[in-house]
Amino acid sequence: MVKVKLFGLFRLDTGLKEINAEASSVKELYPIILSEAKKAKPNTIITAADIDGCVVMINGKQGRKSSKLKDGDEVYLMSPVCGG
């Protein structure tokens, strides 16, 4: 089981802060996150492309979509932001 902490657009749109999931790679988390987002808010604006474009941190270090996960890992997903 890995703990996924959500920030930015994910948290603002759905209210979700954290998800626990069974996954062996970051990529395997994407459909789980999208499903949980739709459960929390059926008309969510979150899409698979939003998840794919996010910054990934695994146990405090930068990760990738292809990064492998093990039981007990903490994954942070942060949507990119811009502003001025």
N, C-alpha and C positions, 0 to 999 in steps of 0.2 A: 504494500500500500504506500502510495506517495501522497504528500500533501501539496496541493496547488493553491498558492495565494494569488489573488487577482487584484489588479490595480488599474487606475485610469478609467478608460471607457467601459471596461468590463464591469467594474464595481459601480460606476455611476449609472449605467443603463439598467443593470439587473439587480443591484443590491447585494450580489454575491461577493463574499470576502474570501471564502476558502472552500475548496472541494477536496475530498479524499477519493482517490481513484487507484485502480489496478492498471498499471501500464509499464511496459518495459522500455519505452522510448518516449521522447517528447511528442513526436508525431502521433503516437497512439492516444495522447491526451486530447488532441484537437476535437474529435467527434464527441468525446465525453463532455468537454467543456461546452461545446455548442448545445448539446442535449440538455445539460443542466441550466444553461442560460435560458433556453426556451421553456423549461419547466418553471423557472423563477419568474420569467416575464414572457408570456407567449408571443407578444408582438415586439420582441427585442430587435434592436437594430444591428446587433452583433452578427457577423457573417464569418464563414470559414476564412475568407481573405483577411479579415481583421485579426483573427487568431494567428494566421500564418505570418502576418507582418509585425507581430509583437516582439519585444525584447524578452529573451529568456535567460533567467538566472537559475542555476542549480546549486544548492548549498552555498550560495554566495559567490559563485563563479559564473562567468558568462557561458551559456550553453547554446546549442543549435537544435533545429528540428530533428536532426539525426542523432542527437545525444542519447545514450542509453541511460536508463534509470534503474535504481535498485530499491528494495524495500527500505522505507524510512527517509528517502530523499525529500527535500523541500524544493519545489519549483515555484519561481515567481514569474508571472506573466504580466508585462507592462505594455500597454498600448503606446505606440509612439505619440509624442505630443509636439505641437508646434504652436507658435504664438508670436506675439510681438508687442 
